[in-house]
Amino acid sequence: MTEQSVGFNYHEKVINSYCNRAYQIAKSKGWHEEKRETGTLLALIHSEVSEALEADRKGDLENFKEELADIVIRVFDLCGSRNIDLGKVIEEKMLKNEGREYKHGGKKY
């Protein structure tokens, strides 16, 4: 089955399933006993990005990959806790990005 024949609706459901799963796991481990500020959840995502950077700086590919997974899991948890339809938002954003001009108008990075 090719990705085109599957369609994005399938991928959207998978992404949203991971959001729900990440949230349920975190909740079952006590991380959502009290409402957490969005800023706190974003800071936790940022901490995982910093850990990935440090692993890359050390040339530790295995840890780098694990930290990338942690970043995504934290994003999934945030979306699951806020009932954000991340699959839909990703599809909409990717379509928007496809329509942008080369390097978004001359940006260097």
TAPEBEL-V721274 format. One record per backbone hydrogen bond with DSSP energy under -0.5 kcal/mol. CO is the residue of the C=O (numbers start at 0). NH is the residue of the N-H. E is the energy in kcal/mol with one decimal. If there is no record, write none. Layout:
CO:NH:E / CO:NH:E
This chain:
1:5:-1.4 / 2:6:-1.9 / 6:9:-0.7 / 6:10:-1.0 / 7:11:-3.2 / 8:12:-2.0 / 9:13:-2.0 / 10:14:-2.8 / 11:15:-2.5 / 12:16:-2.0 / 13:17:-2.2 / 14:18:-2.0 / 15:19:-2.2 / 16:20:-2.6 / 17:21:-3.0 / 18:22:-2.2 / 19:23:-2.7 / 20:24:-2.6 / 21:25:-2.4 / 22:26:-2.9 / 23:27:-2.4 / 24:28:-1.2 / 25:30:-2.5 / 26:29:-1.7 / 29:32:-0.9 / 36:40:-1.9 / 37:41:-2.6 / 38:42:-2.2 / 39:43:-1.9 / 40:44:-1.8 / 41:45:-2.6 / 42:46:-2.2 / 43:47:-1.5 / 44:48:-1.9 / 45:49:-2.4 / 46:50:-2.0 / 47:51:-2.1 / 48:52:-2.4 / 49:53:-2.4 / 50:54:-2.2 / 51:55:-2.4 / 52:56:-2.5 / 53:57:-1.6 / 54:59:-2.6 / 55:58:-1.2 / 58:60:-1.3 / 59:63:-2.5 / 60:64:-2.5 / 61:65:-1.9 / 62:66:-2.6 / 63:67:-2.0 / 64:68:-2.0 / 65:69:-2.1 / 66:70:-2.1 / 67:71:-2.0 / 68:72:-2.7 / 69:73:-2.5 / 70:74:-2.1 / 71:75:-3.0 / 72:76:-2.7 / 73:77:-2.4 / 74:78:-2.6 / 75:79:-3.0 / 76:80:-2.6 / 77:81:-1.3 / 78:83:-2.6 / 79:82:-0.7 / 83:85:-2.0 / 84:88:-2.2 / 85:89:-2.9 / 86:90:-2.0 / 87:91:-2.6 / 88:92:-2.4 / 89:93:-2.8 / 90:94:-2.2 / 91:95:-1.9 / 92:96:-2.7 / 93:97:-2.2 / 94:98:-1.1 / 95:98:-0.5 / 96:99:-1.3 / 100:103:-2.4 / 101:104:-1.3 / 101:105:-0.8 / 102:106:-2.0
